[in-house]
C-alpha cells in the first residue's frame, strides 16, 4: 500500500504545478523548484497544544494530531516524507504553515507527526526531508491515504 502511495505521490510531482499563491512571500517558483530538487538533511522541531485550534498560515485550523508541518519555503499542500536520521522512522506530512522561526531548523512538525517519529521528548531531531508530492491537488488526492496511515 505504501509503495502505491509513494508511486502516486511521485507522479503528482510531475503533474501538479506550484501555485504562486502557495509560496512563501518573496519566493519565486524557480527558487522553490531549486530548493526542493532533492532530499535535504536538516533539523526539525515540533509544535502542539499552544497552537491547537489556531489558524495556520494557509488559513486552516491547526490540529496538533494531524500529520502536518510548517516550512519557510515549500508551497502549501506539499507532501514531505520526514525521516529521523537516528532511528530511521518516517512520516509523511503536508505543509500547511510557515515556520519554524529558529535559525537552525527548517521544519516544525505537528505533535502527531513528532509522536510518530518518536522525537517528542527530545524536542528536535536531525531529519531527511523528501518532497513526495506538491500542491493542493496532490495533498487532496493523498489526504485519505495519509490519514489512514495514522491508524495502521
N, C-alpha and C positions, 0 to 999 in steps of 0.2 A: 504494500500500500504506500509506504513512504517513497519507494523508488518511483512509483507512478506520480505521486505528488511533486517530487522534485523534477521529474521529466516535464510535467505540465508547467511548473514554475519556470523552468529553463526556456520553454517555448514562449512563455509570456514575455520574457526578457526581450525576445526578438520582435514581438508584435505590439507591445504596449509602450507607446511613446511617453516620454516625460512631459508632463503638463507644466507650463510656465507658472501657473498659479500654485503648484505644489512645491515649488523650490523655496529655499531659504532666501530672504531678502538679499539682493545684491549678487546672487549666484546665477550664472548663465547655464543653459542646458549643456553646452560644451564643457564647462568646468565640472559639472556634476557627472557627466559621462566619463570624464577622465578620472574623477575621484573614485568611481565605483567600477573601474575596469577589471579589477581582480580582487582576490582575497586581501584583507587588511588585518594586521595584528595591532591591537590597541588595548586600552583599559576600558572596562565598563563598570558602572556602579548601578544602584537601583534606587527607586523611589516608590513610596507606597501610601500609607494611611493619611499622611498630611496633605496629599493631593487628591485622594479618593473623592470622587463626586465633583471635582472642579473641571473647568473647561480646558482642554488641551489647545495647542496652537492651531490645529486644523479644525477646531470647533466641536470636536467630540467631547463627551463627558468621560473623564479618566476613570477607568475601573482597575483597581490595583491587582485584581486576579486575572485580568485579560493578558494575553500574550502580545504586549505592545512595547514600544520603546521610543525614546527621544533621541534624535540625532541632529547635528547642526546643519548638515547639507543635503542629506538624502531626501528625495521627494517623498511627500506624504503618500502612504499606501505601499511604499517599497517593502518587500518581504526580505528579511535578512536572517540567515542561519548564523547563530551565535554559538561558538564552541569554546568552552572553558579549556584553556591550554593545559591546565594542571590535571584535570580529571578526565577530559575527553567528552564530557557530557555536552549535549547541544539542545538548542530550542530554536524554533522559527518564530520570529516576531514581526509585527507590522509597525512601520514608522508612522506615528500619529502626533508627535510632539516635537518641539525644538529643545535643545539642550545637549548634554549637560553643561553647566556653567562652571566647570573646573578645567583648568588649562591642560591637565594631564589625562583627560578622559574624553572619548568621543561618543560614548553611548550611555544612556540612562535606561535601564530595563525596568519594567513594571515589577512589582513584588512577585507576581505569579511567575514571570519568566525567570527572575533571580532564584526563586524557590526551586524551579525545575533544574536550573544549572547547579544548585547547591551552594550558592555564594551569599546567601542572606546574612549569615553570621559574620563573614569576613568583610562584607560591605562593598567590596570591589574585587575585580579579577582581571588577569590578562586573558584576552579573548581573541578569537579569529572571527572576522566578520566576512560573510559571503552573501552578496545580493543574489537572491534566487528568483525574484520577481519584482517588477516595477509598476508603479502607477496604481490608480484606484481600481482599474479593471482587474489587474492581477490579484489585488487584495480581496476584491469582492468574489472572484472566482474561487479562491482558495479558503476564504473565511470559514465555511462549514467544515472543511477538511482539517484546517489548523485547530479549530475549536474541538473537534472530535479527538484530535491528537492529545489534548489535555486530559481526556478521560482515560484513554487506553494506554 
